[in-house]
């Protein structure tokens, strides 16, 4: 079974111990399905979305496309309210899938309208690739591979990227792989463009370089910069307690990047297993989610949390838990967060919500966290995915200038193969 087809199976196999029915704040929101994927030429099992300046949406699918190994797609709005999907590129069109196979994250734009992303598999050594898709005359798009991972015998350059990419101001690309590196537990990498059109990869940091992987292991998510060029991210496991870390990489004058762990997740009432990356607010605090932890009563591993990390004067960071999911209000967030203009946080949970859906674990929710009068945060469920094909939103949200949010679901294989949706709070 493909890793994409196993996601829903895995997500639906959380152990249910007992159910506690609590009131959950619900909001009336406009919800619309934009496209239902068929796992045929249009793709199947979509990842996250981005918007261009004209309101078109772009993303990738882990499977489907012309060759069944994933695709890059565009969704364009029509004047009468419907949306049209176009496949820009289908992976595995080259021998041995040397062009990439099974993208597990979305794409980003450069200033010229080219799209960049990663695949978990494929490439010259089957360790995944970093790719670029370029628009051509007549509406055609062409793909080029910027780097194939596992380019050396021990995959010291990284292997299997599940994360998207970011640019710095000089046009260099940065990302993570969940495996490979000097210790085999994942890397942070940089790709630098050359004058001949090729790109040079360098590993900035290999995880599990400290004793007992106390520096973190297996980064699943992408990265962010601060204003001084430091890089922030998470690892899904590792750390002092083995439940993942939030980290920063700091460049030094010698060219070496130094890692510092900002928080070791501890499970229990704290978070565990951060699958998603981080975001900043305007004053330098970090926000994110963990897929487990929080000590809810539905699952032994916990239902996950939303957390804030605040820098302190002594250089350490303090964690504050903004929300612990309880099951019916969401469970198992695997994606990151997004702010609206009012400073509220929006996100998705892969399961939870209506527990009559998804074999008793729920099919996921879209949620909002807003500051309340008690100086805390209150959660509202904006949409409960209790109907096909809106099941299991694995990826996060994108927003437009009008305050609409866009996202995807993985679907409930083998019945459905995912969808793209719009929601207006």
N, C-alpha and C positions, 0 to 999 in steps of 0.2 A: 504493500500500500504506500502511495506517495506520502511524503511528510505533510502535504497540504490536506490530503484526504484524511489523515490521521489527526489533524488539529481538532476537528469537531468531535471526533471520537474521544480524544484526550480531554477536551473541555467538558464533555458530557459525562466523564467518568469520575468526577469529584465525589468523594464519599459523603453521602448524606447521613448524618447521625440522627438528628431529629429536627423538626421544623418549628420555628417560633414565629407566629403570625403577629406582626407589629404594624401599626399604621405607618404608611409611607406617604410623604408629601408628593403629590402629583400636580403637574401643570398642564394646561391645555396648550398644546403646541401643534402647529401645522406640519404634517409629515407627508413626504411624497417620495415614492420610489421612482428613480430616474432611469434605471436600467436593471434588468434581470439577466445575469450571466448564465450561459448554457453549457459551459465547458467545451464548446466547439470552437469555431473560428473566432468568436468574440471574446474568448477567454473564460477562465473559471477561477474562483477563489481570489478575489481582488485584494490588493494591499491599499495603503493610504492614498489620498488625493491631494493635488495642488491646483490652484487656479492661475490662469493667465490674466492679462489686463482686460480682455474682452469677455470674461466670464466663462471660458471653456475650462473643463476639468481634465486633468491628466493623471494617469496612474499605471500600475502594472498588475498583471494577474500571475499567480504562481503556476497555473496550468492553462490548458486550452491554447488558443491561437492556431495557426495553420498546421503546426507540427505537434501540438499537444504538450508543449513544454513551457508555456507562458508567453505573455505578450505585453507590449506597451500600447496603451489605448488613449483615445481622446473622446470626451463626451461634450457635445456642442448643443446649446439650447436652441430650440426652434421658436418661431414667433407665436405659435399656438400653445406653448407650454410643455410640449414633449421634448425629449432629448434624443440626439442621434449619436450612436457610438461608431467610432472608426478605429480600426486596428492600425497603428503606425508601424509596428514591427513585431514579428513572431520569432521567438527564440528557437534554437536548434535547427536553423536553416542551413548551417554549415556542418561539415563532416565532424562526427563525434561531439556535436554540440560545442564546438570551440568558440562560438559566439556567445555562449552562456546558456544557462538552463535554470528554471525555477527562480525567478526574482522573488525575494521575500520582503521587499521594502518598496516604497514609492520612489519618485524621481524628483529632481530639482532642475531649475532653469539656469542658464547663464544669460548674460546681457544680450546675446545674439539670437536667443530663442532655441538653442540646443538643449536637449534633455540628457541628464546624467543619472546613473543608478548602478546597482550591484545585483549580481545573481548569487544564489547560494551554491549552485553547482555549475558544471560545464567549464568551458575554458580549455586551454591547451593541456592543462594537467588535472582537469576535473575538480579543481578546488574553488571554482567560482570566478567571476570576473567583475571588473569595473568597466562600464560601457558608456558610450555616447551615442545618441540618436539625433541625426541632423536632418532638418527639413530641406527638400530639394524642389526644383521647379515641377509643377504639375501635381503637387500635393503628395509626392512620394517622400519617404523618410529612409535614410540609410543608417546602418549601425556600424560602429567601429569599437573594437576592444582596446581600452587604454591599458589594462593590466590583467593578466591571468594569474591568480593566486596559486600557491604551491609551485612557484617557479624554481625552487631549489629542492633538493632531495628530502629535507626534513620539514618542508613547508614553513621555514623561518620567516617568510614574508607574509604569512597569514593564510587562513583557509576558511571558507564558508562564511560569507558575510550575510547577516540577516538585517543589516542596518542601512539606512539611507546615508547620504553624503552632505557635506557642507563645504562652501568656498571660504577662503580668506580673501583679504583685499587685493592680493597679488594674483589671484586666479588659481591658487593651489587647492586641491581637493583633499578632504580628510574624512576618515571613516573608521569602522571597527570590523574585525572578524571574530567569530566566536571560538575559533580553533586556530591552530598553527602558532607561530612565534617560537621563540627559543625554548619555551616550556610547554608548548602545545596547548595552551589555555586561552589563546586569543591575543589580539594586538590592537593598538591604535596605529593607523598608517597615514602617510601623506603621499600624494601624487603631485609631482611638479611637471608642468608642461615644458617641453624643449622646443628650440627653434626649428627643429626638423619635423615637428608635428607629433613626435612620440612623447611619452610620459615616463618619468622615472619615479619608482616607488621607493620609499624608505619607511622603516618601522620606527615609530617614535617611542613605543613602549610595548614590552611583552609582559603579559600578566602572569601571575604565579611566580614572579621573580623573588618574592619574599617567602620566608619560612611559612609552611602550611597555607600558602596562598592568601596570607593576610592582606595582601594588596588587591585582592579581587581575582575573579576568574570568569571567563565566558561572557564578555560584553555582547549583549543582544541588540542594544539600541545605538542610535546615532549620537552625535556630539553637539556642543554649543561652545561658542567663544564668549569671553567677557571683553571689556573694552581695552584691556592691556595685552590680549593675545593668549591668555590662559585657556585651556580646553577642559570642559567639564563633561562628565558622563557617569554611567552606572555599569556595574557588572551584575549578572543574574545570580551568581553564587560566589563563594569565596568570602574573604574578610575574616575578622577575628572569630566570628561565630559560624561562618559558613553560609550565611543567608544573603550574601551580596553586599555591595558597598556603593556609595556615591564618592566620586574621586575628582581631583583636578590634576592636570598635567601642566607643569610650569616650565617654560623654556629657560635655559641658562646660557650664559655667554659662550660656553664651550660648544654649544649646539646640542647638548644632551638635554632631554626632557626629564624632569624630576616629578614623580608621582607623589601625591599626598591624599590619604583617605580622609574625606570629610565626615563620613558617618558609616559605621558598621551596623548593618541591620541585624536584629536579634531574634526575630520571630516573636512568638507569644503576643503580648499586647502591642509590640512594635511591628514594623513591617518586615516582610521577607520576600526575597526573589524579585527585585525590580527588573522587569523585562523592558521597561520604557526609559526614555531619556528624560532630561531636565529642561526647565524653562526658567528664565529670570523674570522678576518684576522690575519696576522702574528704580527701586532703591537697592538692588543687588541681592535680594533673597531668591533662593532656588525652590522650585516646586516640582513634585513628581508623584508617581504612584508605585505601589508594589502589588504584585499579583496575589500574594499570600500574606499571612500575618494578620494582626489585629484582633485575634482571639474571639472570633464570632462563634456562635453556638451551632452553626450548620455544618461546618467542616473542621476536621482536626487540624488542617493546615492554616485555618483562618480564611477570611473572605477578601483580604486586601485592605489597603489604606490609601489615603491622599496625605502627603506630608509637605512640610515647609522646612527648609534649612536656612538658618540665619547666621551670618558671620558675626563673630564676637571680637572684642578688642584684642584678645590674646592670640588671635589667629585660628582658634578652633571654631567649629560650627555647632549650633544647637538645633536639634530636631524638634519640631512641634507637629503632632498629628492633628490634621484638620478634620479628618473624617475616617471612621472605621466602618467599612461596609458590613451589613448584617445579613445579606441574602436577598430579601425582597426589594431592597433599595439598590441592588447591584452586588456583583461578586466577581472577583478575579480580573481586575483591570490589567490589561496587557499593553495598553497604549498610554502615551503621555497626555498632557493637558494643553489647553489653549485659553488665553484671556479674551474677554470682550472689552469694549471701551469703558464699561463701568467697573472693571476690575474683578468681575466674577470669573470663576474657573469652570470650564466645560470639558467633559470627557466621556468615555465609554467604558462599560465593563463587558467582558466577553460572555459571561453567564450571569445568573441571578435575575431578579425581576419576578415575573410571573412564574412560579414554581410548577405550574401545570405544563409548562413548555420545556422542551429539551430533556425529556426523560426525568423530570423532577428537579433539575438544577437551574432551570430558567434559561432563556435565550438572550439575555443581556439587556442593557439599558443605555440610554443617553442621559447624562446627569448634569446638573449645575450646582456649584457651590458658591454661595453668596455670603458676604459678611453680614452678621446680625447685630442687634443692639447690645448683646452681651459680650461683644468683642471676640466672638467666635465665628464659626461658619455653619451655615445651614444647607443641607442638601435637598434638592428637588429633582425628582425623576421627570424628565421631559418626554421620554418615550420608552415604552416597554416593548421589546421585540418578542411578541407572542404569536406572530403570524409569519408564514412563509412569504417571500424568501428572506425576510428580515431576521435572520438568526445569527447570533454569535459575532458581534462587531469586534473584530480582532485589532483593527487599526484605529488611529485617532481621527480628529476632526480638522477640517479646514474651514475658513470663514471668508465671506466677502464683505465689501464695504457697507452693505445694507443690513448686516447682522444676521444673515442666513448662514447655517452650518451645513457642511457636506461631509459624508463619510461612506463607509462600505461595511458590508457584512460578509461573513464567510459562507453563509448558507448552512443547510442541514443535510449534507451529503448522506446518502445518495439521492435525496429528493430534489434539492436545489443546490446551486453552485455559486451563491453569493449575489449581492446587489449593490448598487450605488444609490444613496438616498440624500434628500435635502430636508432639513428641519429648521423651522423658524420659531424661536421661543415666544 
